[in-house]
Amino acid sequence: MGGRNLRKDFPSYLGRIFEDIVKEFLIIQSKSNNLPFKITKIGKWWHRDKEIDIVALNENSGDIMFIEVKWKDNVNAEKILNELEEMAKYVRWRNESRREHFAIFAKSF
């Protein structure tokens, strides 16, 4: 019984760990000037039934990055990007003047 639960729940657990790793990776890349902007805030975003895994922004420059993290094989990047762009419209932050960036991290594409 315990082994079945572990097999069933393990991918979900790894997904959360992968999200944390991606967040740390983005912070490190930001500090090394390897992103289009320096991150001043980073975290998860949700509103009602919509959720974005990671949103990173720079409060000074007006840059914002929407990031989806998928611990799955054969992720359809185009589909995920379209969904991410649609959800980004619901994020109320400098909507008239922000510069948007998008990223997808996956186990495989």
N, C-alpha and C positions, 0 to 999 in steps of 0.2 A: 504494500500500500504506500509506504513512504517513498519508495523508489519511483513509482508512477507520478506522484506529486512533484518530486524533484525534476523529473524529465519534462513534465508539463510546465512548470513554473520557471525553469532555468533560463529559457530564452528571454522571458520577460525581465528577469533579474539582470541578465547580461545587457539588455537594452538600456536599463537605467544606468548601469555602470558605464556603458559606451557613451551615453549622454554626458555623464560627469567628465569622462576623458576628453570628449570633444570640447566641452566648456573650458577645461584647463588648457587644452591645446590652443584654443582661440585667444585666451588671455596671454599665453606665452608668445604667440605670434604677434599679437598687438604690441606687446612690450618690445619686441624685436623689429618693429616697423615692417612686418611682413603681411599686414592687412591694409586695406585701403584707408583705414582710420584707426586711431587709438580708441580702445574701448574704455568708457567711463562707467557704464552700467551693463550688466548681463544677467539674464535669468529667463525663466519660463514665462509665457504669456497665455492667458486664457480669458475667454469671455463667453458665458453661456455654454454653447455646445462646440465652440471653436477653441483650438489649442495649437500653439506654436511651441515646438520643443525648446528653442533658444532664440531670444531676441537680444542682440548686442547693439549698443548705441554709443554715440559720442554727443553729450549734451551741448558741447560748444560748437562743433562743426555742423551738427544737424544730420550726420550720417546714421543710418540704421541698417542692421543686417538681420534678415530673417533666416533661420537655420532649421532644417528638419534633419533628424537623426533616425536612421532605420537600421536595426540589427536584423536584417533579412538578406537573403540572397536574391540576385536578379531584380533589384529595385528598378522600377520604371522611372527614371529621372525626369523625363518630360512631364509625365502625369503628376509627380510629386511637386515639380516646379509650378505647374499650372495651379494646383491646389494651394500651394504656399503663397503665390501671387494674389490669389483670391482672398485668402485669410488675412493677408497683410492690409487689405483695404479696411479691415475692422479695427486695426490698431490706431488709436487716437493719440498721435504724437506728431506735432509739427507737420500735419498732412499737406499743407500748402507749400512747404519749403524744404522738406527732408530729401536727402539723397538715399535711395533704396539700393540695397545689395542683397543677394540671395545666395544661399549655399545649401548643399545636401551632402551629408555624410552617411555612408551605408557600408554594410558588411561587404556587399558586392553589387555591381550594376550589371 
